[in-house]
Amino acid sequence: MALARPERLYRPLLLLALTLTLPMAVQALELSDVALEGELRFLGERPDPGAYHYASQVQISDDSLSSGVVQLTTCHHQLDPNAKIVIAFNPQRVQRIEIASTEGVERAQVQGHLVELTQVKRGGSACINLTSKALERVDEHTWRLHAGPLMRRYLDGYLPMQARLAFQWPDGLLRLKATQPAGQPGVTVNNSRTGAQLDLVFAGRMTATLDLVRGTP
């Protein structure tokens, strides 16, 4: 398992790098499905459906707008078999880490800002609850959430992966102003008075941001 570390204070909610150890995991993929270092491709259709996917749920409260602190749950599904997987969170932002559940994992433990999973079976899963100072105030009326980088590394490249990023807030508290990446093949953006959601399929190293403004009364 390759471990990458956060690079900027306001960048990652989560930093995850998955390295597969079995060539059989990529037999169904074409060489063109693997992104090279420095390359990011959004995919209209996933070439390996049913493989690893990631989901996060972020809860933003009225207090979050002043404190910057949010509650979130991150889940990793259909993990690849590995003796050890390390999930790293930004040590300058994370305030609490709690392992909510695991399946197909022999041992899971929190080590500072890291979660270590050992003897992970094919198809295993892990969900982690967090408290993190992850909301950045841009100006008087605008806040920004950063997610990523997310990646599924294999040798010198990145395998396709799927991610669902969901954000919730009290009815009418906020409005979604913009997302990066914007909607396109491989990126679906939905929003309402109570939240927003990004569904992404990509290969490479991906970061996302949400710009939020005060909602209408």
C-alpha positions in Angstrom: 0.0 0.0 0.0 1.4 3.3 -1.0 0.8 6.1 1.4 0.6 9.7 0.2 0.4 12.7 2.5 -1.6 15.9 2.4 0.1 18.7 0.7 -1.8 21.9 1.7 -3.8 22.8 4.7 -7.1 23.4 2.9 -6.9 20.7 0.3 -7.9 17.2 1.5 -10.7 15.9 3.5 -9.3 12.5 2.7 -6.1 11.3 1.1 -6.2 7.7 -0.1 -3.9 5.7 -2.4 -4.8 2.2 -3.2 -2.2 -0.1 -4.7 -3.3 -3.5 -6.0 -1.0 -6.4 -5.5 -2.6 -9.0 -7.8 -2.4 -8.7 -11.6 -5.7 -10.6 -11.8 -7.4 -7.5 -10.5 -6.7 -5.7 -13.8 -7.1 -8.5 -16.3 -10.5 -7.1 -17.4 -9.1 -3.7 -18.2 -7.4 -2.4 -21.3 -4.1 -0.5 -21.1 -6.0 2.6 -22.2 -8.2 2.4 -19.1 -5.2 3.1 -16.9 -4.2 6.8 -16.4 -0.6 7.7 -16.3 1.1 9.8 -13.7 -0.1 13.4 -14.0 -3.1 12.4 -16.1 -6.7 12.7 -15.0 -9.5 11.3 -17.2 -13.2 11.4 -16.4 -15.1 8.4 -17.8 -18.7 8.3 -19.0 -18.8 4.6 -18.2 -16.8 2.6 -15.8 -14.8 -0.2 -17.6 -14.6 -2.3 -14.4 -18.1 -2.2 -12.8 -18.3 -3.7 -9.4 -14.7 -2.9 -8.4 -13.6 -0.5 -5.6 -15.7 2.5 -4.9 -15.6 5.3 -2.4 -18.4 7.2 -0.7 -18.4 10.2 1.7 -21.2 12.0 3.6 -20.4 15.4 5.0 -22.7 17.1 7.5 -22.5 20.9 7.6 -24.3 22.8 10.4 -24.9 26.5 11.0 -22.0 26.4 13.5 -19.7 25.0 10.8 -19.9 28.3 9.0 -18.1 30.0 11.8 -15.9 27.2 13.1 -15.1 25.4 9.9 -15.7 22.1 11.6 -17.8 19.4 9.8 -18.8 15.9 10.6 -18.3 13.2 8.0 -18.3 9.5 7.2 -16.2 8.0 4.6 -16.7 4.4 3.3 -14.5 2.2 1.1 -16.3 -0.6 -0.6 -15.1 -3.6 -2.6 -11.5 -3.2 -1.4 -8.8 -5.1 -3.3 -7.0 -7.9 -1.4 -4.0 -6.5 0.4 -1.9 -7.3 3.5 -2.1 -3.7 4.5 -4.0 -0.6 3.5 -3.3 2.8 5.0 -5.8 5.7 4.8 -4.4 9.0 5.7 -6.2 12.2 6.9 -4.8 15.7 7.1 -3.2 15.9 10.6 -3.7 19.7 10.6 -7.4 19.4 10.1 -8.7 16.2 11.5 -9.9 16.4 15.1 -11.4 12.9 15.7 -11.2 9.6 13.9 -13.4 6.6 14.7 -13.7 3.3 12.9 -17.5 2.8 12.4 -17.5 -0.6 10.8 -15.4 -3.1 8.8 -16.1 -6.2 6.8 -13.5 -8.7 5.5 -10.7 -6.9 7.4 -8.8 -8.8 10.0 -7.8 -5.7 12.0 -8.5 -2.0 11.8 -6.8 0.6 14.0 -6.4 4.3 14.3 -2.7 5.5 14.5 -2.7 9.3 14.9 -4.1 10.7 11.7 -3.9 7.3 9.9 -6.3 4.3 9.7 -4.5 1.0 9.1 -6.4 -2.0 7.7 -4.5 -5.3 7.8 -5.2 -8.6 6.0 -8.0 -7.2 3.8 -10.0 -9.7 1.8 -11.3 -9.2 -1.7 -14.5 -7.2 -1.5 -13.8 -6.0 2.0 -15.1 -2.6 3.3 -14.5 0.0 6.0 -16.4 3.0 7.2 -14.8 5.8 9.2 -16.4 8.7 11.1 -14.5 11.9 11.4 -14.6 15.4 12.8 -12.6 17.7 10.6 -12.0 21.5 10.2 -12.6 21.1 6.5 -14.7 24.2 5.6 -12.8 27.2 4.4 -14.3 30.7 4.3 -13.5 32.4 1.0 -15.3 35.7 1.7 -18.2 37.1 3.7 -20.8 35.1 1.8 -18.8 32.1 0.3 -17.4 28.9 1.8 -15.3 26.2 0.1 -15.1 22.5 0.8 -12.2 20.5 -0.6 -12.2 16.7 -1.2 -9.3 14.6 -2.3 -7.0 13.8 -3.8 -8.6 10.4 -4.4 -6.8 7.8 -6.4 -6.6 4.1 -7.0 -2.9 3.5 -7.8 -1.6 0.5 -9.7 2.2 0.3 -10.3 3.1 3.6 -12.1 -0.5 4.5 -13.0 -4.0 4.8 -11.7 -6.9 2.4 -12.2 -10.5 3.6 -12.8 -12.5 4.3 -9.7 -15.9 5.6 -8.6 -16.7 8.1 -5.9 -19.9 9.5 -4.5 -19.4 12.7 -2.5 -22.6 13.8 -0.6 -23.0 17.0 1.4 -25.9 17.9 3.7 -26.9 21.1 5.5 -30.1 22.4 7.2 -32.9 23.3 4.8 -32.0 26.6 3.1 -28.8 27.3 5.0 -26.6 27.1 1.9 -26.7 27.0 -1.9 -24.4 25.3 -4.3 -22.6 28.0 -6.4 -20.1 25.9 -8.3 -18.2 22.7 -8.4 -14.8 21.7 -9.7 -14.9 19.5 -11.7 -18.1 20.8 -13.3 -20.8 18.5 -14.7 -19.6 16.5 -17.7 -19.4 12.8 -18.8 -18.1 11.1 -15.7 -19.2 13.9 -13.4 -22.9 14.2 -12.3 -23.8 17.1 -10.0 -27.1 17.2 -8.1 -28.2 19.8 -5.5 -31.3 20.8 -3.4 -32.1 23.1 -0.5 -30.7 20.5 1.9 -27.5 19.4 0.1 -25.5 18.5 -2.9 -24.0 15.3 -4.4 -21.2 14.6 -6.9 -21.0 11.2 -8.6 -17.7 10.7 -10.3 -16.0 8.0 -12.4 -12.4 8.7 -13.2 -8.9 7.4 -13.6 -6.0 9.4 -12.1 -5.5 11.7 -9.1 -8.7 13.6 -8.5 -9.5 16.6 -6.3 -12.9 18.3 -6.0 -14.1 21.5 -4.6 -17.6 22.9 -3.7 -18.2 26.6 -3.5 -21.2 27.3 -1.2 -23.1 30.6 -0.5 -25.8 31.5 2.0 -29.2 30.1 1.0 -32.3 32.2 0.6 -34.3 32.8 3.8 
